[in-house]
């Protein structure tokens, strides 16, 4: 094979026998004609994943594709102590898509073209979900963000604005950030940590506006082992740094559960900057105030924050309303206020 390998496809697998062939065949069907390195790390599989991979690679050695692919495989043989997604990806990248996802045949070619145009970028794409009705709000949000929103809507509960299985970047871009977080084999949002670090270092985010990946939903995915509180704290840390500490005061849109949770989660100096809550619910507005029952240390009077109609909110505003849950009503209300995203408001829902 030509030693000048331009493309490495990173595959991390653990007990992936049910989906592995689909993943590998989607790589084989790529319209990109240059050499492709398959850098695979098996994180302690106890099923037939390694045999399936080996048999597949041996089979293409007998075809016209034998010169297109070079396989690099390494393994963690301790089935009881997986390294986790971050550790597995680090090993696979160091030796150079997830094992249950399927590539559109033009994925590599189209993302490579965009990466060459924007070399300091994480390149993503739109996705198709299987089953088609799984996580519809998530897919709707990810596929419909405008280019200018890819670096703005980064604090929502959805995570990175380009889905990690679609990521494509240069090795230089990866090395600048460093490595994926390996602090735990489960329960670490390594994609969001890496994504924030990439942006902090001046990296860009771009997306090919075509569905170049079929993104599989199943309950064994590592995503489900990450606690909501862990992701919440990470999102809040970066929101505080990039917005809240720079503002003299701010409003919170949502006087309900999520808005109050944000208020209670803030350190005391940032809680003091919150001067009003806003809401669409007449019952909440009628209460007129939210009382912070925990109070402030050394102060007898408990803080009381006014609750107003959302149309009377004064920017800047932290919006704690989840997107896609109100059949477009919230989005319509926000649009009618003629506010500018990342200046007048930021999404944290």
Backbone as numpy.savetxt, mean C-alpha at the origin, in Angstrom:
# Nx Ny Nz CAx CAy CAz Cx Cy Cz
22.92 -17.85 -21.55 22.07 -16.65 -21.55 22.95 -15.40 -21.55
22.46 -14.35 -22.20 23.12 -13.06 -22.19 23.29 -12.59 -20.75
24.52 -12.20 -20.36 24.78 -11.80 -18.98 24.13 -10.47 -18.62
23.74 -9.70 -19.63 23.15 -8.39 -19.37 21.65 -8.52 -19.12
21.31 -8.94 -17.90 19.90 -9.11 -17.54 19.35 -7.77 -17.05
18.36 -7.27 -17.74 17.78 -5.98 -17.39 16.65 -6.12 -16.38
15.91 -7.24 -16.45 14.71 -7.42 -15.64 14.86 -8.60 -14.69
14.61 -8.36 -13.40 14.50 -9.44 -12.42 13.07 -9.43 -11.88
12.43 -10.58 -11.90 11.10 -10.73 -11.32 11.26 -11.38 -9.96
10.81 -10.68 -8.91 10.97 -11.14 -7.54 9.74 -11.95 -7.14
9.97 -13.21 -6.76 8.87 -14.09 -6.35 9.17 -14.63 -4.96
8.27 -14.34 -4.02 8.36 -14.89 -2.67 7.21 -15.88 -2.51
7.54 -17.09 -2.09 6.47 -18.08 -1.99 6.55 -18.84 -0.67
5.38 -19.21 -0.19 5.25 -20.10 0.96 3.94 -20.86 0.78
4.08 -22.16 0.55 2.90 -23.01 0.33 2.00 -22.44 -0.77
2.60 -22.24 -1.94 1.92 -21.57 -3.05 1.51 -22.52 -4.17
1.45 -23.81 -3.89 1.24 -24.79 -4.96 -0.06 -24.57 -5.74
-1.06 -24.01 -5.12 -2.35 -23.84 -5.80 -2.33 -22.78 -6.89
-1.40 -21.82 -6.77 -1.44 -20.67 -7.68 -0.13 -20.46 -8.45
0.89 -21.24 -8.14 2.23 -20.95 -8.65 2.32 -21.05 -10.17
1.74 -22.09 -10.75 1.83 -22.28 -12.20 1.23 -21.09 -12.95
0.08 -20.59 -12.49 -0.54 -19.42 -13.12 0.41 -18.23 -13.09
1.06 -18.04 -11.95 2.01 -16.93 -11.80 3.17 -17.08 -12.78
3.77 -18.27 -12.83 4.93 -18.51 -13.69 4.57 -18.40 -15.17
3.42 -18.93 -15.54 3.02 -18.87 -16.95 2.72 -17.43 -17.38
2.24 -16.61 -16.45 2.00 -15.20 -16.80 3.31 -14.47 -17.07
4.38 -14.90 -16.40 5.71 -14.33 -16.66 6.21 -14.81 -18.02
6.00 -16.08 -18.29 6.45 -16.66 -19.56 5.79 -15.99 -20.76
4.56 -15.53 -20.59 3.82 -14.94 -21.72 4.14 -13.46 -21.95
5.08 -12.90 -21.22 5.39 -11.48 -21.38 5.83 -11.15 -22.80
5.38 -10.00 -23.30 5.78 -9.56 -24.64 7.18 -8.97 -24.65
7.68 -8.64 -23.48 9.08 -8.20 -23.37 9.97 -9.35 -23.81
10.90 -9.09 -24.73 11.68 -10.17 -25.35 13.08 -10.32 -24.79
13.50 -9.44 -23.89 14.83 -9.55 -23.32 14.92 -10.66 -22.28
16.13 -10.93 -21.78 16.30 -11.96 -20.76 15.65 -11.56 -19.44
15.10 -12.54 -18.75 14.42 -12.31 -17.48 15.00 -13.23 -16.42
15.40 -12.65 -15.31 15.86 -13.43 -14.17 14.69 -13.67 -13.22
14.45 -14.91 -12.86 13.44 -15.25 -11.86 14.17 -15.46 -10.54
14.03 -14.50 -9.65 14.70 -14.58 -8.35 13.66 -15.01 -7.32
13.74 -16.26 -6.90 12.71 -16.87 -6.07 13.26 -17.18 -4.68
12.50 -16.79 -3.66 12.83 -17.20 -2.29 11.65 -17.98 -1.73
11.92 -19.22 -1.33 10.89 -20.04 -0.70 11.02 -19.93 0.81
9.96 -19.42 1.43 10.00 -19.14 2.87 9.41 -20.30 3.69
10.06 -21.47 3.58 9.68 -22.60 4.42 8.44 -23.33 3.98
8.25 -23.51 2.67 7.06 -24.23 2.20 7.07 -25.68 2.66
5.89 -26.19 3.00 5.74 -27.60 3.37 4.93 -28.35 2.32
4.56 -27.67 1.24 3.80 -28.33 0.17 4.71 -28.61 -1.02
4.15 -28.67 -2.21 4.91 -29.04 -3.41 5.44 -27.83 -4.19
5.50 -26.67 -3.56 5.87 -25.45 -4.29 7.23 -25.56 -4.98
8.25 -26.02 -4.28 9.59 -26.09 -4.86 9.63 -27.08 -6.02
8.99 -28.23 -5.87 8.96 -29.22 -6.95 8.24 -28.67 -8.17
7.13 -27.98 -7.94 6.38 -27.39 -9.06 7.25 -26.38 -9.81
7.96 -25.54 -9.07 8.85 -24.56 -9.68 9.95 -25.24 -10.48
10.58 -26.25 -9.89 11.68 -26.96 -10.56 11.20 -27.66 -11.82
10.04 -28.33 -11.73 9.50 -29.02 -12.90 9.16 -28.04 -14.01
8.60 -26.88 -13.63 8.25 -25.87 -14.64 9.51 -25.37 -15.34
10.56 -25.10 -14.57 11.79 -24.57 -15.16 12.45 -25.61 -16.06
12.40 -26.87 -15.66 12.95 -27.94 -16.50 12.15 -28.08 -17.80
10.85 -27.87 -17.71 10.01 -28.02 -18.90 10.29 -26.94 -19.94
10.55 -25.71 -19.50 10.81 -24.65 -20.49 12.21 -24.78 -21.07
13.08 -25.54 -20.41 14.42 -25.78 -20.95 14.35 -26.57 -22.26
13.22 -27.21 -22.50 13.04 -28.01 -23.71 12.31 -27.23 -24.80
12.07 -25.95 -24.57 11.30 -25.15 -25.52 12.15 -23.99 -26.05
11.53 -23.19 -26.92 12.21 -22.03 -27.48 12.47 -20.95 -26.44
11.80 -21.05 -25.28 11.97 -20.05 -24.22 13.18 -20.33 -23.33
13.95 -21.37 -23.62 15.02 -21.78 -22.71 16.09 -20.70 -22.52
16.25 -19.82 -23.50 17.27 -18.77 -23.38 16.73 -17.49 -22.76
15.44 -17.45 -22.50 14.84 -16.21 -21.97 14.94 -16.09 -20.46
14.99 -17.24 -19.77 14.86 -17.21 -18.32 16.06 -17.82 -17.61
16.41 -17.19 -16.51 17.44 -17.74 -15.62 16.86 -17.78 -14.21
16.88 -18.94 -13.59 16.29 -19.12 -12.26 17.34 -19.05 -11.17
17.07 -18.23 -10.16 17.86 -18.22 -8.93 16.91 -18.54 -7.79
17.17 -19.65 -7.11 16.28 -20.11 -6.05 17.05 -20.29 -4.76
16.52 -19.74 -3.69 17.07 -20.00 -2.36 15.91 -20.24 -1.41
16.21 -20.84 -0.26 15.12 -21.27 0.62 15.46 -21.06 2.08
14.41 -20.86 2.85 14.46 -20.95 4.30 13.87 -22.32 4.64
14.70 -23.23 5.15 14.25 -24.60 5.35 13.53 -24.82 6.67
13.47 -23.78 7.51 12.78 -23.91 8.79 11.30 -23.56 8.60
10.47 -24.58 8.46 9.05 -24.35 8.18 8.32 -23.66 9.32
8.86 -23.78 10.53 8.20 -23.21 11.70 8.60 -21.76 11.97
9.62 -21.27 11.24 10.09 -19.91 11.47 10.23 -19.15 10.16
9.12 -18.81 9.53 9.20 -18.05 8.28 9.79 -16.67 8.52
10.49 -16.15 7.51 11.09 -14.82 7.62 10.05 -13.72 7.46
8.92 -14.04 6.85 7.90 -13.03 6.58 8.11 -12.38 5.23
7.15 -11.56 4.82 7.17 -10.95 3.49 8.40 -10.07 3.29
8.70 -9.22 4.28 9.85 -8.32 4.14 11.15 -9.08 4.01
11.37 -10.04 4.90 12.60 -10.82 4.86 12.73 -11.62 3.58
11.64 -12.23 3.14 11.67 -13.03 1.91 11.98 -12.17 0.70
11.36 -11.00 0.62 11.63 -10.11 -0.51 13.07 -9.61 -0.49
13.59 -9.31 0.69 14.98 -8.88 0.79 15.93 -9.95 0.27
15.69 -11.21 0.64 16.56 -12.30 0.19 16.47 -12.47 -1.33
15.25 -12.40 -1.86 15.07 -12.58 -3.30 15.72 -11.45 -4.08
15.59 -10.23 -3.59 16.19 -9.08 -4.28 17.70 -9.11 -4.16
18.19 -9.48 -2.98 19.64 -9.52 -2.76 20.30 -10.51 -3.71
19.72 -11.65 -3.96 20.32 -12.66 -4.83 20.05 -12.34 -6.30
19.44 -11.50 -6.56 19.24 -11.19 -7.98 20.37 -10.68 -8.79
6.95 -10.74 -8.10 5.54 -10.60 -7.80 5.12 -11.72 -6.92
4.57 -11.53 -6.28 4.07 -12.56 -5.39 3.69 -13.80 -6.18
3.75 -14.97 -5.48 3.57 -16.25 -6.16 2.12 -16.60 -6.44
1.18 -15.76 -6.04 -0.23 -16.08 -6.29 -0.90 -15.07 -7.21
-0.14 -14.17 -7.81 -0.70 -13.16 -8.71 -0.33 -13.48 -10.16
-1.09 -12.90 -11.09 -0.93 -13.23 -12.50 -0.69 -11.95 -13.29
0.37 -11.95 -14.11 0.72 -10.77 -14.89 -0.01 -10.72 -16.23
-0.44 -9.53 -16.62 -0.81 -9.28 -18.00 0.45 -9.43 -18.85
0.29 -9.95 -20.06 1.46 -10.27 -20.88 2.30 -9.05 -21.25
1.75 -7.86 -21.15 2.50 -6.65 -21.51 3.02 -5.90 -20.28
2.86 -6.49 -19.10 3.22 -5.76 -17.88 4.67 -5.28 -17.89
5.62 -6.19 -18.07 7.03 -5.82 -17.97 7.38 -4.75 -18.98
6.96 -4.93 -20.21 7.30 -3.98 -21.27 6.77 -2.59 -20.96
5.52 -2.49 -20.54 4.91 -1.18 -20.30 5.45 -0.51 -19.05
5.71 -1.28 -17.99 6.27 -0.66 -16.79 7.73 -0.30 -17.00
8.45 -1.08 -17.77 9.84 -0.75 -18.09 9.92 0.57 -18.84
9.04 0.77 -19.79 9.03 2.03 -20.56 8.81 3.22 -19.64
7.88 3.11 -18.69 7.60 4.22 -17.78 8.75 4.41 -16.80
9.37 3.32 -16.35 10.50 3.41 -15.43 11.70 4.08 -16.08
11.89 3.85 -17.36 12.99 4.49 -18.07 12.74 5.99 -18.22
11.47 6.37 -18.29 11.11 7.79 -18.38 11.21 8.47 -17.02
10.89 7.72 -15.95 10.93 8.26 -14.58 11.76 7.33 -13.70
13.09 7.40 -13.80 13.97 6.42 -13.13 13.94 6.47 -11.60
13.49 7.57 -11.03 13.47 7.68 -9.56 12.09 7.36 -9.00
11.36 6.50 -9.70 9.97 6.25 -9.33 9.69 4.79 -8.99
8.72 4.62 -8.08 8.04 3.34 -7.95 6.94 3.34 -9.00
6.93 2.34 -9.85 5.95 2.26 -10.92 4.90 1.22 -10.56
3.64 1.59 -10.61 2.56 0.65 -10.36 1.68 0.48 -11.58
0.55 -0.15 -11.39 -0.43 -0.28 -12.47 -1.81 -0.45 -11.85
-2.83 -0.37 -12.68 -4.16 -0.76 -12.24 -4.19 -2.28 -12.06
-5.22 -2.76 -11.34 -5.31 -4.20 -11.10 -6.71 -4.72 -11.40
-6.76 -6.01 -11.64 -8.02 -6.75 -11.69 -8.02 -7.71 -10.52
-9.12 -7.83 -9.82 -9.20 -8.65 -8.62 -9.88 -9.99 -8.94
-9.37 -11.07 -8.37 -10.08 -12.34 -8.41 -10.19 -12.89 -6.99
-11.40 -13.28 -6.57 -12.69 -13.14 -7.26 -13.01 -11.67 -7.55
-13.78 -11.42 -8.58 -14.02 -10.05 -9.05 -14.75 -9.18 -8.04
-15.49 -9.80 -7.12 -16.26 -9.02 -6.14 -15.54 -8.87 -4.80
-14.27 -9.23 -4.74 -13.53 -9.11 -3.48 -12.93 -7.71 -3.34
-12.97 -7.18 -2.13 -12.45 -5.84 -1.78 -12.78 -4.78 -2.84
-14.04 -4.60 -3.21 -14.39 -3.67 -4.30 -14.02 -2.22 -4.01
-14.17 -1.76 -2.74 -13.82 -0.37 -2.41 -12.33 -0.13 -2.62
-11.53 -1.08 -2.21 -10.08 -1.00 -2.33 -9.66 -0.89 -3.79
-10.19 -1.77 -4.63 -9.83 -1.77 -6.04 -10.34 -0.51 -6.74
-11.56 -0.10 -6.41 -12.14 1.12 -6.98 -11.25 2.32 -6.68
-10.82 2.43 -5.43 -9.94 3.54 -5.02 -8.61 3.48 -5.76
-7.95 2.33 -5.72 -6.61 2.21 -6.30 -6.61 2.46 -7.80
-7.61 1.98 -8.50 -7.63 2.10 -9.96 -8.07 3.47 -10.44
-8.69 4.26 -9.58 -9.25 5.54 -10.03 -8.55 6.78 -9.49
-7.48 6.60 -8.75 -6.69 7.76 -8.33 -6.07 8.43 -9.54
-6.09 9.76 -9.54 -5.38 10.50 -10.58 -3.88 10.50 -10.27
-3.08 10.78 -11.28 -1.64 10.81 -11.09 -1.24 11.77 -9.97
-1.89 12.94 -9.90 -1.53 13.92 -8.88 -1.93 13.48 -7.48
-2.79 12.45 -7.36 -3.21 11.97 -6.04 -2.33 10.85 -5.51
-1.44 10.33 -6.33 -0.63 9.18 -5.91 0.32 9.51 -4.77
0.65 10.80 -4.61 1.50 11.20 -3.48 0.73 12.02 -2.46
-0.59 12.09 -2.62 -1.43 12.85 -1.69 -2.26 11.94 -0.79
-2.91 10.95 -1.36 -3.80 10.09 -0.57 -3.03 8.92 0.04
-1.96 9.24 0.74 -1.05 8.21 1.26 -1.28 7.90 2.73
-2.30 8.52 3.34 -2.55 8.31 4.77 -3.87 7.57 5.01
-4.53 7.10 3.97 -5.81 6.41 4.15 -5.58 4.99 4.66
-6.67 4.35 5.07 -6.58 2.98 5.57 -6.23 1.98 4.47
-6.25 2.41 3.22 -5.95 1.50 2.11 -4.46 1.22 1.96
-3.60 2.09 2.46 -2.17 1.87 2.33 -1.58 2.59 1.12
-0.47 2.08 0.56 0.18 2.74 -0.58 -0.79 2.94 -1.74
-0.61 4.03 -2.45 -1.52 4.38 -3.54 -1.31 3.52 -4.79
-0.19 2.84 -4.87 -0.02 1.79 -5.89 0.18 0.48 -5.12
-0.56 -0.53 -5.49 -0.56 -1.78 -4.75 0.78 -2.49 -4.89
1.29 -2.99 -3.79 2.63 -3.56 -3.77 2.87 -4.65 -4.83
1.93 -5.56 -5.10 2.20 -6.57 -6.13 2.44 -5.99 -7.51
2.08 -4.72 -7.73 2.30 -4.10 -9.04 3.62 -3.33 -9.10
4.36 -3.26 -8.01 5.55 -2.41 -7.97 6.60 -2.87 -8.98
7.23 -1.87 -9.60 8.31 -2.09 -10.57 9.26 -0.92 -10.36
10.52 -1.20 -10.12 11.48 -0.10 -9.93 12.88 -0.57 -10.26
13.78 0.39 -10.41 15.18 0.07 -10.66 15.83 -0.42 -9.37
16.91 -1.17 -9.52 17.65 -1.61 -8.33 18.21 -0.40 -7.59
18.61 0.64 -8.33 19.12 1.86 -7.70 18.06 2.48 -6.80
16.83 2.49 -7.28 15.72 3.04 -6.50 15.50 2.21 -5.23
15.54 0.89 -5.35 15.38 0.02 -4.19 16.52 0.20 -3.20
17.75 0.23 -3.70 18.91 0.34 -2.82 18.95 1.67 -2.08
18.40 2.71 -2.68 18.38 4.01 -2.02 17.53 3.95 -0.75
16.42 3.25 -0.82 15.55 3.11 0.36 16.17 2.16 1.37
16.77 1.10 0.88 17.43 0.14 1.77 16.84 -1.23 1.65
16.07 -1.63 2.65 15.52 -2.97 2.68 14.08 -2.92 3.19
13.36 -4.00 2.98 12.04 -4.12 3.60 12.22 -4.44 5.08
11.29 -3.97 5.87 11.33 -4.21 7.32 11.21 -5.70 7.62
12.13 -6.20 8.47 12.13 -7.62 8.84 11.92 -7.81 10.34
11.37 -6.82 11.02 11.29 -6.89 12.47 10.36 -7.99 12.97
9.47 -8.49 12.09 8.59 -9.59 12.49 8.21 -10.38 11.25
8.05 -11.70 11.42 7.65 -12.53 10.28 6.19 -12.31 9.93
5.41 -11.78 10.87 4.01 -11.42 10.62 3.73 -10.08 11.27
2.71 -9.41 10.79 2.26 -8.21 11.47 3.02 -6.94 11.19
3.80 -6.88 10.10 4.53 -5.66 9.75 4.07 -5.17 8.38
3.60 -3.93 8.28 3.20 -3.38 6.97 4.42 -2.93 6.18
5.23 -3.91 5.75 6.52 -3.60 5.13 6.36 -2.77 3.87
5.24 -2.92 3.17 5.04 -2.13 1.96 4.85 -0.66 2.28
4.07 -0.35 3.31 3.80 1.04 3.68 5.05 1.70 4.26
5.82 0.96 5.04 7.08 1.48 5.59 8.03 1.85 4.46
8.19 0.94 3.51 9.07 1.18 2.37 8.57 2.35 1.54
7.26 2.40 1.30 6.64 3.45 0.49 6.88 4.82 1.09
6.66 4.98 2.40 6.90 6.26 3.07 8.37 6.66 2.99
9.25 5.70 3.20 10.69 5.99 3.15 11.10 6.45 1.75
10.56 5.79 0.74 10.84 6.17 -0.65 10.44 7.63 -0.90
9.27 8.02 -0.42 8.81 9.40 -0.61 9.65 10.38 0.19
10.03 10.01 1.41 10.86 10.88 2.24 12.19 11.19 1.58
12.70 10.24 0.80 13.98 10.41 0.13 13.84 11.09 -1.24
12.65 11.62 -1.51 12.44 12.35 -2.76 12.01 11.50 -3.93
11.63 10.25 -3.67 11.19 9.37 -4.74 9.83 9.78 -5.30
9.57 9.38 -6.52 8.30 9.69 -7.19 7.45 8.42 -7.27
6.18 8.59 -7.61 5.25 7.47 -7.77 4.52 7.66 -9.09
4.55 6.64 -9.92 3.88 6.69 -11.22 3.07 5.41 -11.42
2.10 5.48 -12.32 1.25 4.31 -12.56 0.95 4.18 -14.05
1.07 2.97 -14.55 0.57 2.66 -15.89 -0.94 2.49 -15.78
-1.69 3.28 -16.49 -3.14 3.28 -16.33 -3.81 2.18 -17.15
-3.35 0.98 -16.92 -3.94 -0.23 -17.50 -3.88 -1.33 -16.45
-4.79 -2.29 -16.56 -4.82 -3.41 -15.61 -3.78 -4.45 -16.03
-2.61 -4.36 -15.41 -1.48 -5.21 -15.79 -1.26 -6.37 -14.83
-2.10 -6.47 -13.78 -1.93 -7.56 -12.82 -3.29 -8.05 -12.35
-3.44 -9.36 -12.29 -4.61 -9.97 -11.66 -4.21 -10.29 -10.23
-4.85 -9.61 -9.30 -4.46 -9.61 -7.89 -5.41 -10.54 -7.13
-4.87 -11.64 -6.63 -5.71 -12.69 -6.04 -6.03 -12.41 -4.58
-7.28 -12.61 -4.23 -7.74 -12.49 -2.84 -7.91 -13.88 -2.24
-7.24 -14.13 -1.11 -7.51 -15.36 -0.36 -7.15 -15.13 1.10
-7.79 -15.86 1.97 -7.70 -15.60 3.41 -6.34 -15.94 3.99
-5.48 -16.67 3.25 -4.16 -17.01 3.77 -3.13 -15.93 3.51
-3.53 -14.86 2.84 -2.59 -13.78 2.53 -2.03 -13.17 3.81
-0.74 -12.81 3.79 -0.08 -12.26 4.98 -0.70 -10.96 5.43
-1.33 -10.23 4.51 -1.96 -8.95 4.83 -2.88 -9.05 6.04
-3.59 -10.16 6.16 -4.59 -10.29 7.20 -3.99 -10.49 8.59
-2.67 -10.69 8.68 -2.04 -10.86 9.99 -1.59 -9.54 10.59
-1.73 -8.45 9.84 -1.28 -7.14 10.32 -2.42 -6.47 11.08
-2.14 -6.06 12.29 -3.16 -5.44 13.14 -3.47 -4.02 12.66
-4.75 -3.66 12.74 -5.18 -2.32 12.35 -4.44 -1.25 13.14
-4.22 -1.49 14.43 -3.56 -0.49 15.27 -2.14 -0.21 14.81
-1.45 -1.25 14.32 -0.08 -1.08 13.82 -0.05 -0.14 12.62
-0.97 -0.36 11.69 -1.04 0.49 10.49 -1.50 1.89 10.87
-2.46 1.99 11.78 -2.96 3.29 12.24 -1.82 4.13 12.79
-1.00 3.56 13.66 0.10 4.29 14.28 1.11 4.76 13.24
1.39 3.92 12.27 2.34 4.29 11.22 1.79 5.43 10.37
0.53 5.32 9.97 -0.10 6.40 9.19 -0.10 7.70 9.98
-0.47 7.62 11.25 -0.57 8.82 12.08 0.79 9.47 12.28
1.81 8.67 12.46 3.17 9.19 12.64 3.56 10.08 11.47
3.27 9.63 10.26 3.66 10.41 9.08 2.71 11.58 8.83
1.45 11.43 9.18 0.52 12.56 9.10 0.96 13.67 10.04
1.33 13.31 11.25 1.80 14.31 12.22 3.02 15.05 11.69
3.97 14.30 11.17 5.23 14.89 10.71 5.02 15.82 9.51
4.22 15.38 8.56 4.10 16.10 7.29 3.02 17.18 7.26
2.06 17.11 8.20 0.97 18.09 8.20 0.70 18.69 9.57
0.33 17.87 10.53 -0.21 18.40 11.79 0.76 19.30 12.52
2.02 18.97 12.53 3.00 19.80 13.25 3.31 21.09 12.50
2.94 21.16 11.24 3.17 22.37 10.46 1.97 23.32 10.51
0.83 22.82 10.93 -0.38 23.65 11.01 -0.50 24.30 12.39
-0.99 25.53 12.43 -1.22 26.21 13.71 -2.46 25.64 14.40
-3.47 25.28 13.62 -4.68 24.66 14.13 -5.32 23.89 12.99
-6.26 22.99 13.33 -6.93 22.24 12.28 -8.26 21.69 12.78
-9.12 21.34 11.81 -10.44 20.75 12.09 -10.40 19.26 11.78
-11.36 18.54 12.35 -11.51 17.11 12.06 -12.91 16.88 11.50
-12.98 16.34 10.29 -14.27 16.01 9.68 -14.65 14.60 10.09
-15.59 14.49 10.98 -16.16 13.26 11.53 -16.15 13.37 13.04
-17.32 13.64 13.59 -17.46 13.72 15.04 -17.82 12.36 15.64
-17.80 11.33 14.79 -18.11 9.98 15.24 -16.87 9.22 15.67
-16.94 7.91 15.56 -15.92 7.02 16.09 -14.52 7.31 15.58
-14.36 7.41 14.25 -13.03 7.58 13.67 -12.42 8.94 13.99
-13.24 9.98 13.97 -12.74 11.31 14.31 -12.30 11.41 15.75
-13.10 10.83 16.66 -12.74 10.85 18.08 -11.51 9.99 18.34
-11.40 8.90 17.60 -10.20 8.06 17.75 -8.95 8.83 17.37
-9.03 9.58 16.27 -7.88 10.40 15.88 -7.54 11.39 16.98
-8.54 12.09 17.48 -8.30 13.09 18.53 -7.63 12.45 19.74
-8.15 11.33 20.20 -7.59 10.66 21.38 -6.19 10.12 21.14
-5.87 9.81 19.88 -4.56 9.24 19.55 -3.46 10.29 19.49
-3.84 11.55 19.39 -2.85 12.62 19.24 -2.15 12.91 20.56
-0.88 13.31 20.51 -0.22 13.80 21.72 -0.88 15.11 22.17
-0.67 15.47 23.40 -1.39 16.60 24.00 -1.21 17.90 23.23
0.01 18.16 22.75 0.24 19.43 22.05 -0.52 19.51 20.73
-0.75 18.37 20.07 -1.51 18.37 18.83 -3.01 18.38 19.09
-3.46 17.76 20.18 -4.88 17.86 20.54 -5.28 19.31 20.77
-4.34 20.09 21.30 -4.62 21.51 21.57 -4.84 22.30 20.28
-4.39 21.77 19.15 -4.57 22.46 17.87 -5.95 22.19 17.23
-6.65 21.18 17.72 -7.96 20.84 17.17 -8.99 21.83 17.70
-9.61 22.62 16.82 -10.52 23.65 17.31 -11.98 23.39 16.94
-12.25 22.36 16.10 -13.64 22.01 15.81 -13.72 20.65 15.14
-14.85 19.98 15.38 -15.24 18.79 14.64 -16.35 19.19 13.67
-16.44 18.50 12.55 -17.54 18.72 11.63 -18.21 17.40 11.28
-19.51 17.45 10.98 -20.22 16.21 10.66 -21.45 16.52 9.82
-21.98 15.47 9.17 -23.21 15.59 8.39 -24.42 15.16 9.21
-24.17 14.47 10.32 -25.23 13.90 11.16 -25.83 14.97 12.09
-27.11 15.24 11.92 -27.78 16.28 12.72 -27.73 15.97 14.22
-27.81 14.70 14.58 -27.79 14.33 16.00 -26.45 14.68 16.64
-25.37 14.44 15.92 -24.05 14.78 16.46 -23.88 16.30 16.54
-24.36 17.00 15.51 -24.24 18.46 15.50 -25.04 19.07 16.65
-26.19 18.47 16.96 -27.06 18.98 18.03 -26.40 18.90 19.40
-25.45 18.00 19.56 -24.74 17.90 20.84 -23.85 19.11 21.09
-23.46 19.79 20.00 -22.70 21.05 20.03 -21.23 20.89 20.44
-20.92 19.94 21.30 -19.53 19.79 21.75 -19.17 18.31 21.90
-17.87 18.03 21.70 -17.30 16.74 22.09 -16.45 17.01 23.31
-16.72 16.29 24.39 -15.96 16.45 25.63 -14.93 15.34 25.74
-13.69 15.74 25.90 -12.60 14.78 26.05 -12.52 14.35 27.51
-13.13 13.21 27.81 -13.30 12.78 29.19 -11.98 12.50 29.90
-10.96 12.11 29.16 -9.67 11.82 29.81 -9.03 13.08 30.37
-9.41 14.23 29.80 -8.90 15.51 30.30 -7.44 15.74 29.99
-6.93 16.84 30.52 -5.53 17.22 30.36 -4.88 17.24 31.73
-3.72 16.66 31.82 -3.02 16.58 33.10 -2.78 17.97 33.67
-3.19 18.16 34.93 -2.98 19.43 35.62 -4.06 20.46 35.37
-5.06 20.12 34.54 -6.15 21.04 34.23 -7.47 20.40 34.66
-8.22 21.10 35.52 -9.46 20.53 36.05 -10.57 20.45 35.00
-10.67 21.48 34.17 -11.74 21.52 33.16 -11.40 20.62 31.98
-12.32 19.75 31.62 -12.10 18.86 30.49 -12.31 19.61 29.18
-11.43 19.37 28.20 -11.56 20.06 26.91 -12.90 19.77 26.24
-13.53 20.81 25.70 -14.79 20.67 24.96 -14.57 21.26 23.57
-14.68 20.40 22.55 -14.42 20.82 21.18 -15.75 21.01 20.45
-15.99 22.17 19.84 -17.26 22.41 19.14 -17.49 21.42 18.00
-18.75 21.05 17.80 -19.16 20.23 16.65 -20.05 21.08 15.76
-19.68 21.23 14.48 -20.42 22.08 13.56 -20.85 21.28 12.33
-21.77 21.85 11.58 -22.13 21.29 10.29 -20.88 21.26 9.42
-20.68 20.17 8.67 -19.45 20.01 7.89 -19.20 21.19 6.95
-20.27 21.86 6.50 -20.12 22.98 5.57 -19.51 24.20 6.23
-19.49 24.22 7.57 -18.91 25.34 8.31 -17.48 25.06 8.77
-16.96 23.90 8.40 -15.59 23.57 8.80 -14.60 24.55 8.19
-13.64 24.96 9.00 -12.59 25.85 8.52 -11.32 25.03 8.26
-10.74 25.18 7.08 -9.50 24.46 6.79 -8.32 25.03 7.59
-7.28 24.21 7.70 -7.10 22.87 7.14 -7.89 21.82 7.90
-8.25 20.77 7.19 -9.14 19.74 7.73 -8.51 18.36 7.57
-8.54 17.57 8.64 -8.20 16.15 8.54 -9.52 15.40 8.36
-9.67 14.72 7.24 -10.92 14.02 6.95 -10.81 12.57 7.40
-11.66 12.20 8.35 -11.66 10.84 8.90 -12.87 10.04 8.43
-13.34 10.34 7.24 -14.46 9.62 6.64 -13.89 8.63 5.63
-14.27 7.37 5.74 -13.76 6.36 4.81 -14.36 6.57 3.42
-13.51 6.44 2.43 -13.94 6.65 1.04 -14.76 5.46 0.54
-15.74 5.76 -0.31 -16.49 4.70 -0.98 -17.56 4.02 -0.17
-17.96 4.60 0.97 -18.94 3.96 1.84 -20.32 4.61 1.81
-20.44 5.78 1.18 -21.70 6.54 1.26 -22.38 6.69 -0.11
-22.06 5.78 -1.02 -22.64 5.82 -2.37 -22.40 7.17 -3.05
-21.25 7.74 -2.80 -20.86 8.98 -3.45 -21.31 10.24 -2.75
-22.09 10.13 -1.67 -22.61 11.31 -0.99 -21.50 12.13 -0.35
-20.58 11.47 0.36 -19.47 12.20 0.97 -18.62 12.87 -0.09
-18.27 12.12 -1.13 -17.42 12.68 -2.18 -18.09 13.89 -2.84
-19.41 13.84 -3.01 -20.16 14.97 -3.58 -20.09 16.18 -2.64
-20.29 15.94 -1.36 -20.23 17.03 -0.38 -18.85 17.70 -0.37
-17.81 16.88 -0.42 -16.45 17.41 -0.42 -16.19 18.23 -1.67
-16.62 17.73 -2.81 -16.40 18.43 -4.08 -17.06 19.81 -4.08
-18.24 19.90 -3.49 -18.99 21.16 -3.48 -18.34 22.22 -2.59
-17.40 21.84 -1.74 -16.75 22.80 -0.85 -15.57 23.50 -1.53
-15.19 23.02 -2.73 -14.13 23.66 -3.52 -12.82 23.81 -2.74
-12.44 22.76 -2.05 -11.20 22.76 -1.30 -10.08 22.11 -2.12
-8.85 22.42 -1.77 -7.69 21.88 -2.49 -7.03 20.80 -1.63
-6.91 19.60 -2.20 -6.31 18.49 -1.46 -4.84 18.76 -1.15
-4.43 18.39 0.04 -3.07 18.56 0.57 -2.74 20.00 0.93
-3.69 20.91 0.71 -3.54 22.30 1.19 -4.66 22.60 2.18
-5.90 22.41 1.75 -7.05 22.66 2.61 -7.47 21.43 3.40
-7.12 20.26 2.90 -7.52 19.04 3.60 -6.59 17.88 3.25
-6.62 16.87 4.11 -5.90 15.62 3.86 -6.78 14.47 4.30
-6.77 13.40 3.53 -7.58 12.22 3.86 -6.84 11.35 4.88
-7.58 10.95 5.94 -7.04 10.00 6.92 -8.07 8.90 7.20
-9.07 8.78 6.35 -10.12 7.79 6.57 -9.74 6.41 6.07
